Amino acid sequence: MRLLAWLTETFIATFGITHPRPEQERKVNLLIGGLLLTFIVAVFGVVGFLVFMISRR
């Protein structure tokens, strides 16, 4: 959960988004942090797959 909180705080600070209210913080961490983590994992997966396919030649 700390990873999601860190990703969310970094995203909010980078783009200057208004911080959520304390009672909304958990939901925001799961939503924004989860989407960012999913995106990062997907990018690494695609890059890894492309490197694997190139190295098979």
MOURQUI-V834917 format. One record per residue. RES is the residue in one small letter. PSI is psi in degrees with one decimal (NA if undefined). Layout:
BEGIN
res->RES psi->PSI
res->RES psi->PSI
END
This chain:
BEGIN
res->m psi->-29.6
res->r psi->-32.8
res->l psi->-44.2
res->l psi->-39.4
res->a psi->-41.0
res->w psi->-43.8
res->l psi->-41.4
res->t psi->-45.9
res->e psi->-40.3
res->t psi->-43.4
res->f psi->-45.6
res->i psi->-43.3
res->a psi->-37.0
res->t psi->-44.1
res->f psi->-0.1
res->g psi->31.4
res->i psi->146.9
res->t psi->134.2
res->h psi->142.1
res->p psi->160.0
res->r psi->155.3
res->p psi->-35.2
res->e psi->-15.3
res->q psi->-5.7
res->e psi->-42.5
res->r psi->-44.1
res->k psi->-41.1
res->v psi->-41.1
res->n psi->-42.9
res->l psi->-40.2
res->l psi->-61.7
res->i psi->-47.7
res->g psi->-41.0
res->g psi->-42.2
res->l psi->-43.2
res->l psi->-43.3
res->l psi->-41.3
res->t psi->-43.0
res->f psi->-45.0
res->i psi->-44.7
res->v psi->-39.6
res->a psi->-41.5
res->v psi->-45.8
res->f psi->-36.3
res->g psi->-44.3
res->v psi->-45.2
res->v psi->-44.0
res->g psi->-42.2
res->f psi->-43.1
res->l psi->-41.7
res->v psi->-42.0
res->f psi->-45.2
res->m psi->-37.2
res->i psi->-38.7
res->s psi->-16.1
res->r psi->-20.6
res->r psi->NA
END
